[in-house]
Amino acid sequence: MNPEVDTYISKAKKWQQEIESLRAILLNCGLTEEFKWGKPCYSYQKSNLVIIQPFKEYFALLFFKGYLLQDPDGVLVKTGENTKVGRQIRFKDVSEITRMESILKKYINQAIEVDKSDVQVRDNMNTEIQFPQELHDKFEENPALKKAFKALTPGRQRAYNFYFSAPKQSKTRESRIEKHIAQILDGKGLND
């Protein structure tokens, strides 16, 4: 048990009992408890497997390589339309966790086996990101911006790309890019 997770749970305003219940199941499956990204995270042989995610209306157990898991019980949820890899199992109260304990253990053990097999992300998951022309123009004007952007993690690049590409008007896309240049040059992601 990680003392940082103890502190996190004691300060949680919501979902304390549910997080404790999930925690017990995860530790019982032989996972190592860590505190990453401000949340309880569980790994197997130093590889992140799952993380507990509290939200306003529900809380979830996110499987980092969830798309590789078989889902015979139909409990895995894709977290968003642009999500490639992660999948969640969502809960609204502790009774759901209690009722699903054997299913959860099955999915956790399956995640361990997937991790042991060292299956890699499918090639179509790593497709090249198509950036808006306005961003290419800024790269031409500012080579340091291009270098800083390319140094960001692929996930941060995608987040910026979705945000920059969303507006229909070029003027709005340019404005969004302009507002985030300093952040990119500092090596920060969109929500950092």
N, C-alpha and C positions, 0 to 999 in steps of 0.2 A: 504494500500500500504506500502510495506516495503522499507525503505530508502536504504538498501543494494542492492536491486534490481534496484532502480533508478540509483545508482552508476554503477552497472554492465552494465545496458543498455547504459548509457552515455559513457562508455569506450569501448563498443563493436565496433569492426572494421567492422563487417558485421551483417546483419539481424536485425538492430535496429527497423525498422518499423514493421517487421514481429513479433518480440518479443513483441512490444507494443500492436499490434493487438491481439495476443494470450492472453496476460496479461489481456486486457480489457474483453475478453470473460470469462476467468477463474474467474476473480473477480466478474463479473456479475452473475456467477453461485453460488456465496456465499462461495467460497473457501478462505482459509486463505493463504496469501502470505508469504513465508519464503525464506531464502537464505541458501541452503544446498548443500554440495558437489561442491561449486563454481558456482551454477546455481540457477535460479528462480525455486522454488519448491512450490507446492500448496497442501494443506491438507484440510481434512474435519474432524472436531472434533479430532484434533491432530494426525490423521492418514494420512500418505503420499498417495496422489492419483496420481498426475502427476508431471512431471518435464520437463522443456523446455531444449532441447539439441541442441545446434548449432554445425554443422559440416561444413566441407569445401564445399561440393557439395549440401547440403540440411540442413534443421533444422527440428527438430521433437518434438512432444509432446509424451513423454513416459508415458504410463499407467502402474503403478507398478504391478497391478493385471490384466493386459490386457488379459491374457489367459482365464479369467473368463467372459469376455465381449462377448456378441453376436455381430457379425460383419455383419449385413445385407447389409451394403454398401460396404463391401470388402475393407476397408481402413486400417485395422490394419496389421502391418508388424512385423514378428518375427525378432528380431534384429540380430540373429546369429544362426548357427546350434545347438549350445549348450544352447541357451536361453530357460529357462523353463517357466518363469512367465511373464516378461515384454513384452509389445507390443507398437509399435510406430505408430503414424500417421505422415507421412513425407510431407514436403512442400518445394517448391522452390522459392515462392514469395508471397507477401501479397495478391495478387488477389485470390490465392487458398484458403487462410484463409477466405476471404470475401465470396467467393462462397460456402465454406463448413461450414459457421457459424452455421446453424441449425443442421447439422450433428454432429459437434463438441459438441454442447450443449447436444444433445441426448446421445452421448457417455460419456460425463462428468457426466450427471445425472445418467446414468447407472452405472458408476464407484462408485458414491455416494451410490446407492442402494446396490451394491455388498458389499461395505464396511459396510454399516448398517447391512446387513444380516450376517456379521461375518463368511462368508464362508472361510474355511481353505484350505490350499494347499493340493491337492490330495496326498494320500499316495505314489503313484508311483513317485511323484516329490521329495520325501525325501529318495530315495534309497541310500544305502550305497555307498560311493565312493571307487572304486578299485584303490589303489595306486600301483605304480611300485615297483617291488621287491627291487630295489636299494634304495628306500626311506625307506622301511621296514628295510633294512640292516643298514641304517644310524640311524634309531630309536633305534635299538639294541645296536649300538656303543655309542649312545649319548641319554640317557633317557631325558635329559633337552630339547633336540630338539623335541622329541616326545611330551612332555608336552606343549612346546611352540606352536607346530603345532596344537595340539588339542584345544588350547585356541583361535586360530584364528577363525574368522567367517566362516561358511560353504562356503560362496562365495569366500573368500580368499583361503580356502583349495582347492576348485575346480579349481581356477585359477592356483595355483601352480601345481595341479595334471595334468591339461591339458598341461602345459608348460613342466613339468618333463617327462610326458609320450610320448610326440610327437616324439622324436628321435627314430630311429630304432635300433641304436647301444647302447648297455649297457654303454659303455664308455662315450658317449655323455650325456646320462641320468645322470650318476654319476657326471659328470662335472657340469651340470646345478644345481644339488642339492647342490653340494659343494659350488658353487658360491653364493648361497642364504641362507646358514645356518645362517650367522650373521643377515641377515634381518628377518628371521623367529624368531630367538631368541629375536630380538627387538620387536616382535609382529607386524611386518609390512607385508602388502600384497605384491604381486608380483610387482605392479605398484605404490606403495607408495613412 
